[in-house]
């Protein structure tokens, strides 16, 4: 008995030939590296980092998500990681590739951390051609992309053991920053948790840090971008 030939659909070939959809992304430019016990001079009250308030399990992921509103926000970014005691410093640079479908949150690969979230600052800043006196940070989140209306952000600040307050964009609402307890503080010594919903569209927010040390008061502006 002669059996008729049966033809199988070229599934594998079709899969190979199917279009691959590109998407915008950050590409490593200078590899992220960490140094133990680096020289970390501290002067003035410096903003060290700004992230969505993380939980311990968030930092144990190897992914840091960066909120980026498109090619007009920053073509290059620098990521800095610093421990409060100054024992750890990590740094790397990424370039934004805008071709392809845009998204709100972009993943970067960083080594996971077990440090307490309040003791480890993460700062994502645009690498600008010209210097500015106002520190500028892109909003970032450990472990997972967050909804557009992220409700609380954490600022890591070196207050030099003075009182520090973070004033929201309205100029009236202030949050008293919390000093770190039971740990040596070299790189930063307070954290400021502020309610600042992130809109669905790209945007910016300007905050003001106010440092009070006895009868002396000083201010420093801070700009957040998403």
C-alpha positions in Angstrom: 0.0 0.0 0.0 1.4 3.3 -1.0 0.8 6.1 1.5 0.3 9.7 0.2 3.0 12.2 1.1 2.1 14.6 3.9 3.6 18.0 4.0 4.3 19.8 7.3 3.9 23.6 7.5 7.3 25.3 7.8 6.7 26.5 11.3 10.3 27.0 12.2 11.1 28.9 9.1 8.1 31.2 9.6 9.2 31.8 13.2 12.7 32.8 12.0 11.4 35.1 9.3 8.8 36.8 11.7 9.7 40.5 12.2 11.5 41.3 15.4 10.1 44.4 17.0 12.7 46.8 18.3 12.2 49.0 21.3 14.0 51.9 22.8 16.6 51.0 25.4 19.7 52.0 27.3 23.0 50.5 26.1 26.0 50.2 28.4 28.7 52.8 27.5 31.1 52.5 30.4 30.8 49.3 32.3 29.3 49.5 35.8 32.0 48.8 38.4 32.2 48.9 42.1 35.0 49.9 44.4 35.3 48.9 48.1 36.7 51.6 50.4 37.0 54.4 47.8 38.1 57.9 48.6 34.8 59.8 49.1 35.3 63.4 50.1 32.2 65.0 51.4 31.6 68.8 51.4 28.4 70.8 51.7 25.0 69.2 51.8 24.9 67.0 48.7 22.0 65.0 47.2 23.4 61.6 46.7 20.4 59.7 45.2 16.7 59.6 44.5 14.6 56.4 44.0 11.1 55.1 44.6 11.2 53.9 48.2 12.5 50.4 48.0 11.9 47.3 50.2 14.8 45.0 51.0 13.7 42.3 48.5 13.6 44.9 45.7 17.3 45.6 46.1 18.0 41.8 45.9 17.0 41.9 42.2 19.8 42.5 39.6 17.6 45.1 37.8 17.4 48.9 38.3 14.5 50.5 36.4 14.9 54.0 35.2 12.0 56.3 34.3 12.7 58.1 31.0 10.4 60.3 29.1 12.0 59.9 25.7 15.0 61.1 23.7 14.5 64.7 24.8 15.2 63.9 28.5 18.8 62.6 28.4 20.8 60.8 25.8 23.4 59.6 28.3 23.0 58.8 32.0 25.4 58.0 34.8 24.4 55.7 37.7 26.0 56.1 41.1 25.6 53.7 44.0 26.9 54.7 47.4 26.7 53.2 50.9 26.1 55.6 53.8 29.3 54.5 55.5 31.4 55.3 52.4 32.6 51.7 52.1 31.0 51.1 48.6 30.9 53.1 45.5 29.7 51.9 42.1 29.5 53.8 38.8 28.6 53.2 35.2 27.4 55.1 32.1 24.6 54.2 29.6 23.5 55.7 26.3 19.8 56.0 25.3 18.9 54.4 22.0 15.6 56.0 20.9 14.8 53.9 17.8 11.9 51.5 18.3 8.8 51.5 20.5 9.1 53.9 23.5 8.3 52.8 27.0 8.1 54.4 30.4 10.6 52.3 32.5 13.9 51.0 31.2 15.9 48.2 32.8 19.6 48.4 33.7 21.6 45.5 35.1 23.3 46.1 38.5 24.6 43.6 41.0 22.0 42.8 43.7 22.3 44.3 47.2 21.6 43.0 50.7 22.3 46.4 52.4 19.4 48.0 54.2 17.5 50.2 51.7 18.0 53.4 53.8 21.8 52.8 53.9 22.3 52.5 50.1 21.8 55.4 47.8 21.2 55.2 44.1 21.4 58.2 41.8 20.7 58.3 38.1 21.8 61.6 36.5 21.9 62.9 33.0 25.4 63.4 31.6 25.2 66.9 30.3 27.6 68.8 28.1 27.3 71.9 30.3 27.5 72.1 34.0 24.5 73.2 36.1 24.3 74.3 39.7 21.1 72.4 40.2 21.5 68.6 40.8 19.2 66.7 38.4 18.1 63.1 38.9 16.0 60.7 36.8 13.5 58.7 38.9 14.7 55.1 39.4 13.3 52.0 41.1 15.0 48.9 42.4 13.7 45.5 41.3 10.5 46.3 39.3 9.0 48.9 37.2 6.3 50.8 39.1 3.0 52.3 38.1 2.9 55.8 36.7 1.6 57.2 39.9 4.5 56.2 42.1 3.5 57.8 45.4 6.6 58.1 47.5 10.2 58.9 46.5 13.3 58.7 48.8 16.1 61.3 48.7 19.5 60.4 50.1 21.2 63.6 51.5 24.4 64.5 53.3 23.1 67.0 56.0 26.3 67.0 58.0 24.3 66.1 61.1 22.0 69.1 60.9 18.2 69.3 60.5 17.2 68.8 56.9 13.8 69.5 55.3 12.6 68.7 51.8 10.1 71.2 50.4 7.8 70.0 47.6 7.2 72.0 44.4 4.4 74.0 46.0 7.0 75.6 48.2 4.8 75.2 51.3 4.7 71.4 52.0 7.8 70.2 53.8 9.0 66.9 55.0 11.5 66.5 57.8 14.3 64.2 56.8 15.1 61.2 59.0 18.6 60.7 60.3 20.2 57.3 59.9 20.6 55.4 63.2 23.2 52.9 64.4 25.5 53.2 61.5 28.6 55.3 60.6 27.7 58.0 58.1 30.3 59.4 55.7 28.6 59.7 52.3 25.1 60.7 53.5 23.3 60.8 56.9 19.6 61.4 56.3 16.8 60.2 54.0 13.8 62.2 52.9 10.6 60.3 51.9 8.3 62.6 49.9 5.0 62.1 48.3 5.4 63.0 44.6 3.1 61.2 42.2 4.7 60.7 38.8 2.4 61.5 36.0 1.8 59.4 32.9 3.4 62.0 30.7 7.1 63.1 30.9 7.6 65.8 33.4 9.8 67.5 36.0 9.5 68.6 39.6 11.7 71.1 41.5 12.2 70.6 45.2 14.2 72.6 47.7 16.3 71.2 50.5 16.6 73.4 53.6 19.3 72.8 56.1 19.0 74.3 59.6 22.0 74.3 61.9 21.4 76.5 64.9 20.8 80.0 63.6 22.2 79.1 60.2 19.9 78.2 57.2 21.0 77.1 53.7 19.0 76.0 50.7 19.7 73.8 47.7 17.4 73.2 44.8 16.9 69.7 43.3 15.2 68.7 40.0 13.6 65.4 39.3 12.8 64.2 35.8 10.7 61.4 34.5 
